[in-house]
Amino acid sequence: MRIPSCGAGAVLRWTGARCGKPGIYIRWMARFACRVSFDSRQDFALAFLSILFEGAPFILLGTLISGFIDVYLPSGAMDRFLPRRRVPAVLVAGLLGAVFPVCECAVVPVIRRLVRKGLPVSCALTYMLAAPIVNPVTALSTWKAFQGQYPEWMTASRLLLGFLMAVAVGLVASRLPAASMLKPKVLDRHDDAAPSDVRDPQDHAHDPAHRDETCCHEAGCGHAHDEVPGGRMVAAFRSAMRDFIDVGVYFAIGVSITALFNTGIAPGAEWLDGLAGDRFLAPMALMVLAFILSLCSTSDAFIAATLDKFAWSAKLAFLTFGPMMDVKLVFLYQSVLRRRFILILAAGLFAAIGSVAIVWQQLWSNLSSMP
């Protein structure tokens, strides 16, 4: 059936035809844009732009950081900041968010670049999952949002559970081959930059700016960083630009799907409220809601605090699962990780966080009943 022509659909079809595999999702969005009513398109556009403008600055920040990492950070340098042993290295990676606080949107391009620089995959995954939660900005927003609802307990529980989940994933990932987790194009760069590789000490020794071969060969700028004023700075911005385009496509797809669910979430409100009193289903329902809404970790606490019918354990599951796995992150993760691993990761986090939240609620109930 021929799709009727409309402005939004024409733009989306033109974009989808030039985006390769992600273009399949964009062309599907074109069909949606032309088939719904005008009012529905307005609601969708408002939801889409609000999420896009909220997350895009963090994507830009993350890609700028990744560009400077690409040019200025030598391969394998991250190993100098981490303990040699596996378990302590994963534990330290889980706490790096306190020093380098980033939200879930910004952390993916940074991790993508660090993995290419030789950062162990286990440490990268740990930091990627922990940083959006275990950071001072998220802690402050959670404490502020839950005033009058045991804010210290909720804040401490969120940070601790987020840290434990991230470390658990990192420890499991440390026993898996990198090929089962990373996409081939990322894996090739990771293997090249791994510290176990024996390199010629004279490689690129003729120029300090060429200690990282990626900054030359990947940026396509030859060997002129020092000959042109600000050459390395230009290379960093070029690398950031490529990362922004690559990651931004997946982010836009995720935001589109999120906006679709956000504009149609109201009809299911009564069904959602009906699960609030169920001890086991309530955390699962809010984790699904967090996955769909795709809120930023620095603002999701203000949404969770308004869910008065739900127990705090369900809210804890909402606040922990959302920053680790949501619709937009599924597409962002695809720029680094294999789809099968993302699905396994999502299922594992869903089961683990839901189980811990239920147990935590029981402990809280026991403590509250004590004289």
C-alpha positions in Angstrom: 0.0 0.0 0.0 1.4 3.4 -1.0 2.0 5.7 2.0 0.4 9.1 1.6 2.8 11.9 1.4 3.4 14.3 4.3 6.2 16.5 5.4 7.3 14.5 8.4 7.1 11.3 6.5 9.1 12.6 3.6 11.9 13.8 5.9 12.0 10.5 7.8 12.0 8.5 4.6 14.9 10.6 3.2 16.9 10.1 6.4 16.1 6.4 6.7 17.3 5.7 3.1 20.7 7.1 4.1 21.3 5.5 7.5 21.9 1.8 6.5 20.6 -0.7 8.9 19.2 1.8 11.5 17.3 3.3 8.6 14.8 0.4 8.8 13.5 1.8 12.1 13.4 5.4 10.7 11.4 4.3 7.6 9.0 2.6 10.0 8.6 5.9 11.8 7.8 7.5 8.5 4.9 5.2 8.0 3.7 6.0 11.5 4.0 9.8 11.0 1.8 9.7 7.9 -1.0 7.4 9.3 -1.8 8.9 12.7 -4.0 11.9 13.2 -2.7 15.5 13.2 -3.2 15.8 17.0 -1.4 12.6 17.6 1.5 13.7 15.5 1.7 16.9 17.6 1.7 15.0 20.8 4.4 12.7 19.5 6.5 15.6 18.2 6.3 17.3 21.6 7.3 14.2 23.5 10.1 13.4 21.0 11.6 16.8 21.1 11.4 17.1 24.9 13.4 13.8 25.3 15.7 14.6 22.4 16.6 18.1 23.8 17.1 16.6 27.3 19.5 13.9 26.2 21.3 15.4 23.2 23.5 17.8 25.3 24.7 14.8 27.3 25.4 12.8 24.0 27.4 15.8 22.8 29.3 16.0 26.0 30.1 12.3 25.9 31.3 12.4 22.3 33.5 15.4 23.0 35.1 13.6 25.9 35.5 10.5 23.6 37.1 12.6 20.9 39.7 13.9 23.3 40.3 10.4 24.7 40.8 9.2 21.1 43.6 11.7 20.4 45.2 12.4 23.7 44.9 9.1 25.6 47.6 6.5 24.7 46.4 3.0 24.1 46.4 0.9 27.3 46.8 4.0 29.5 43.6 3.2 31.5 45.3 0.2 32.9 47.6 2.4 34.9 44.7 3.8 36.9 43.2 0.4 37.7 44.5 -2.4 40.0 46.1 -5.3 38.3 43.9 -7.9 39.9 40.5 -8.6 38.4 38.2 -8.1 41.4 39.8 -4.9 42.7 39.8 -3.4 39.2 36.1 -4.0 38.7 35.4 -2.6 42.2 37.3 0.6 41.4 35.6 0.9 38.0 32.2 0.8 39.8 33.2 3.9 41.9 34.7 6.0 39.0 31.3 7.6 38.6 31.9 9.5 41.8 34.9 11.1 40.2 33.7 11.3 36.6 29.9 11.7 36.9 28.0 11.2 33.6 24.4 10.2 32.8 23.5 7.1 30.8 23.3 9.1 27.6 26.9 10.4 27.8 28.6 7.3 29.2 28.1 5.1 26.1 30.3 7.1 23.6 32.9 7.4 26.4 33.0 3.7 27.0 33.0 3.0 23.3 36.2 5.0 23.0 37.8 3.6 26.2 37.2 0.0 25.1 38.9 0.8 21.7 41.8 2.1 23.8 42.3 -1.2 25.6 40.2 -0.8 28.7 39.1 -4.3 29.9 35.6 -5.0 28.9 34.6 -6.0 32.4 35.7 -2.6 33.8 34.0 -0.8 30.9 30.7 -2.5 31.5 30.9 -1.9 35.3 31.6 1.8 34.8 28.9 2.1 32.1 26.2 0.6 34.4 27.3 2.3 37.6 28.3 5.8 36.6 24.7 7.1 35.9 23.7 6.0 39.4 26.8 6.1 41.6 27.5 9.8 41.2 26.9 12.9 43.3 24.4 14.5 41.0 22.0 11.5 41.0 22.5 11.1 44.8 21.5 14.7 45.4 18.5 14.6 43.1 17.2 11.4 44.7 17.6 12.8 48.2 15.8 16.0 47.2 12.9 14.2 45.4 12.2 11.8 48.3 11.9 14.4 51.1 9.5 13.1 53.6 9.8 9.5 52.3 13.0 8.4 54.1 15.3 10.2 51.6 18.6 9.0 53.2 17.4 5.3 53.1 16.2 5.6 49.5 19.4 7.4 48.3 21.7 4.9 50.0 19.8 1.9 48.8 19.8 3.2 45.2 23.5 3.9 45.1 24.4 0.6 46.9 22.1 -1.5 44.7 23.4 0.2 41.5 27.0 -0.4 42.5 26.4 -4.1 43.4 24.5 -4.8 40.2 27.3 -3.1 38.1 30.0 -5.0 39.9 28.2 -8.3 39.5 27.9 -7.7 35.7 31.6 -6.8 35.6 32.7 -9.9 37.4 30.6 -12.1 35.2 31.9 -10.3 32.1 35.5 -10.8 33.2 35.0 -14.5 32.7 33.5 -14.2 29.2 35.4 -13.8 25.9 35.3 -10.3 24.6 34.2 -11.6 21.2 30.9 -12.7 22.8 30.2 -9.2 24.0 31.7 -6.6 21.7 30.7 -5.8 18.1 33.4 -6.8 15.6 34.5 -3.3 14.7 34.9 -2.4 18.3 36.6 -5.8 19.1 39.2 -5.3 16.4 40.3 -2.0 17.9 40.2 -3.4 21.4 42.5 -6.3 20.5 44.9 -3.9 18.8 45.1 -1.7 21.9 45.2 -4.5 24.5 48.1 -4.1 26.9 49.1 -7.7 26.3 50.1 -6.9 22.8 53.8 -6.6 22.3 54.5 -3.5 20.3 57.7 -2.1 18.8 59.0 0.5 21.3 60.0 2.6 18.3 56.5 2.6 16.9 55.5 6.3 16.5 58.4 7.3 18.8 59.5 9.9 16.3 56.7 12.2 17.4 55.0 12.3 20.9 51.8 13.2 19.2 51.8 9.8 17.5 51.9 7.7 20.6 48.4 6.7 19.7 48.2 5.5 16.2 44.4 5.9 16.2 44.6 9.7 16.3 46.3 9.6 12.9 44.9 6.7 11.0 41.4 7.0 12.3 41.1 10.8 12.0 42.5 10.7 8.5 44.8 13.7 9.3 48.1 12.2 8.2 51.1 13.2 10.2 50.5 16.9 10.6 49.3 17.4 14.1 52.4 19.3 15.2 52.9 21.1 11.8 49.4 22.7 11.9 48.6 24.8 15.0 46.0 23.0 17.0 46.2 20.0 14.8 45.5 17.5 17.6 42.6 19.7 18.8 41.1 19.5 15.3 41.6 15.8 15.2 39.8 15.5 18.6 36.8 17.4 17.3 36.7 15.4 14.1 36.7 12.2 16.1 33.9 13.6 18.3 31.9 14.5 15.3 32.0 11.0 13.9 31.1 9.5 17.3 28.2 12.0 17.7 26.7 11.0 14.3 27.2 7.3 14.9 25.7 7.3 18.4 23.1 10.0 17.7 21.4 7.8 15.1 20.7 5.1 17.6 19.7 7.6 20.3 17.2 9.2 17.9 15.6 5.8 17.2 15.4 5.0 20.9 13.8 8.4 21.6 11.3 7.9 18.9 10.1 4.6 20.3 10.1 6.1 23.8 7.9 9.0 22.6 5.4 6.6 21.1 4.9 4.9 24.4 4.9 8.1 26.4 2.1 9.6 24.4 0.0 6.4 24.8 0.9 5.5 28.4 -2.3 7.0 29.9 -4.8 4.3 28.9 -2.8 1.8 30.9 -2.7 3.9 34.1 -5.6 2.0 35.8 -4.0 -1.4 35.0 -0.6 -0.2 36.4 -2.3 1.1 39.6 -3.9 -2.3 40.0 -0.5 -3.9 40.3 0.7 -1.5 43.0 -0.4 -3.7 45.9 1.2 -6.9 44.6 4.5 -7.5 46.4 6.1 -9.4 43.4 4.5 -7.8 40.4 4.8 -4.1 41.5 8.7 -4.0 41.1 8.4 -5.7 37.7 5.7 -3.3 36.5 7.8 -0.2 37.5 10.9 -1.7 35.8 8.9 -2.1 32.6 7.7 1.5 33.0 11.2 2.7 33.6 12.3 0.9 30.4 9.6 2.5 28.4 9.8 6.1 29.8 13.6 6.2 29.4 14.1 9.0 31.9 17.4 10.6 32.7 19.0 9.3 35.9 19.3 12.8 37.3 15.6 13.5 37.0 13.8 10.1 37.3 13.6 10.3 41.1 11.1 13.1 40.8 8.8 10.8 38.8 9.3 7.8 41.1 8.5 9.9 44.2 5.1 10.7 42.9 4.1 7.0 42.5 2.4 7.0 45.9 0.5 3.7 45.5 3.7 1.7 45.1 6.0 0.5 47.9 9.5 1.9 48.1 11.0 -1.4 46.9 9.1 -1.0 43.6 10.4 2.6 43.4 13.9 1.3 44.1 13.6 -1.1 41.2 12.4 1.7 39.0 15.4 3.9 39.9 18.0 1.2 39.5 16.8 -0.6 36.4 16.0 2.5 34.3 19.5 4.1 34.2 20.9 0.7 33.3 18.5 -0.5 30.6 15.8 1.5 28.7 14.5 1.9 25.2 17.1 4.5 24.1 19.9 2.7 25.8 19.2 -0.6 23.9 19.9 1.3 20.7 22.9 3.2 22.2 24.4 -0.1 23.4 24.2 -1.5 19.9 27.1 0.9 18.9 29.3 -1.1 21.3 27.7 -4.5 22.2 26.3 -7.4 20.4 22.5 -7.7 20.3 22.5 -11.1 21.9 24.6 -9.9 24.8 22.3 -6.9 25.3 19.3 -9.1 25.5 21.0 -11.4 28.1 22.2 -8.3 30.0 18.6 -6.9 30.1 17.1 -10.2 31.3 19.7 -10.7 33.9 19.4 -7.1 35.3 15.6 -7.4 35.3 15.6 -10.6 37.3 18.4 -9.6 39.7 17.1 -6.1 40.5 13.5 -7.3 40.9 14.6 -10.1 43.3 16.8 -7.9 45.4 14.1 -5.2 45.6 11.6 -7.7 46.9 14.1 -9.0 49.5 15.0 -5.5 50.5 11.4 -4.7 51.1 11.0 -7.6 53.4 14.1 -6.5 55.4 12.7 -3.0 55.6 9.3 -4.3 56.8 11.1 -6.4 59.5 13.1 -3.4 60.6 10.0 -1.1 60.7 8.1 -3.6 62.9 10.8 -3.8 65.5 10.0 -1.9 68.7 
